[in-house]
Amino acid sequence: MGGSLTERVEISRPALVHNIREFRRRIGPRKKFLAVVKANAYGHGLLEVARLAVGAGVDWFGVNSVDEGVGLRRAGIGVPVLVLGYTPLGALEEAVDADLRLTVYNRETVARLAGLAGRMGKTVRVHVKLETGTWRQGVAPRDLAAFVRDIRRRPGLVVEGLSSHFANIEDTTKHDYPRRQLETYRTACRALEAGGPRVPLKHMSCTASTILFPEPGFNLARVGIGLYGLWPSKETYLSCLLDRKDPLSLKPVLAWKARIAQVKKVPAGAVIGYGGTDRTTRPTVLAVVPVGYFDGYDRGLSNAAHVLVKGRRAPVRGRVAMDFFMADVTDVPGAKLEDDVTLLGADGRERITAEDLASIAGTISYEILARINPLVPRVVV
Ligand SMILES: Cc1ncc(COP(=O)(O)O)c(C=O)c1O
């Protein structure tokens, strides 16, 4: 690994560019391609990913918060940015100032934006979110027309998009629920457009639906996890095969690496780490890894995950602590101080995937990636 870092996250430029091209092929040349870069680009590094993605043909970015959007603007990124999350009323001015598009579904937000548009002399483009059955953000279909009318009567506000979000597409190979959500969207959108102007941008997709439902009628695709080289779930991959759709070739973008902080010999019968949850059954060589749950290495990986050292798998021994854990390198000849330890990614013929860690920690790959502490340096390779 070299240099002065105890750990780092490596971002593969060729892998990211490859994945973007795969999705562009799937989406087609005419639809807008929105890269979801919220949660620090799913742990990959917001600015590192965004800079590569604009060069690779992404049209829009989706963030969760105004802070993330302003971060993109400060880095000189000028493409449209849609805030997908909730923007507090007190943060709207900053959003308008940075020319961010906002997801709206509250009357209070609309009223405040109208005031700001007038005072700041700006046009504010909003995307109305429709509730289709996720029961997260959104305006009920029966309230949509009045909500949109309220926006359109206010000078300075423009309804640029109508969005929604699938609830249950990744966890199953049965897609009647998302199909009902699609139908709810279509019906509401048709009714809205029958009574007024067309909505320029219509979008409802995530990675799974971009792969499984390449629906006509939508003209912006929001893609998150797939860009980072992961399938949303086994079920999505299986559905793709069952539907006889061409599975995309996706390449994981992220590798998480540290270096050994100490190599030590431990006798048989020693109890390792906090709580003594592991006991050696033979004379053992441990590598102390200077990464812990503060860094995002989940405590649920204690005594269960593996890391890679010199291309071999080394089991995690004892509990993952705040800043350290130990790995058993007895079967890794020659492991020494400051050797690379791969927590996630490939070393030689071995690979640890985010899915591997997620299944051990009882979560999903999204969470494993998104929780890698933003303070860990991201390096594009
Ligand atoms: C509103 C919205 N759109 C799109 C996405 C992207 O989903 P995925 O990462 O599965 O592509 C997310 C992710 O959670 C989201 O919240």
The ligand as a Gaussian input file, in Angstrom:
#p B3LYP/6-31G(d) Opt

LIG

0 1
 C      -35.270000       7.749000      -4.246000
 C      -34.225000       6.770000      -4.670000
 N      -34.011000       6.556000      -5.968000
 C      -33.088000       5.679000      -6.399000
 C      -32.320000       4.962000      -5.514000
 C      -31.302000       4.005000      -6.051000
 O      -31.539000       2.680000      -5.672000
 P      -30.506000       1.553000      -6.077000
 O      -29.265000       1.806000      -5.280000
 O      -31.152000       0.289000      -5.683000
 O      -30.262000       1.697000      -7.521000
 C      -32.515000       5.141000      -4.141000
 C      -31.726000       4.377000      -3.189000
 O      -32.071000       4.103000      -2.086000
 C      -33.500000       6.078000      -3.704000
 O      -33.736000       6.276000      -2.399000

